[in-house]
Amino acid sequence: MLTKQEYAELCAAIRTLYADRIPAMGYMLYKNHFYVYNYDIHMHRIECVEKIEIVGNEIRLSKIMEGIDGID
């Protein structure tokens, strides 16, 4: 669960990155975390699916990124 401020900052960063054309599913490295999110186009709401701290989870994040990028 994200705090209101963290959620607002993440949404602003995602909207800035995608110029308000947010993909339905995505991920973002922001500050010290890796966020996986879904975007509900009808509600105009970003839903954080997972928040992973970068430090200490490098191997896990590498495997996630390989799956996202389609690298086997």
Secondary structure, 3 states (H helix, E strand, C coil): CCCHHHHHHHHHHHHHHHCCCCCCEEEEEECCEEEEEEEECCCCEEEEEEEEECCCCHHHHHHHHHHHHCCC
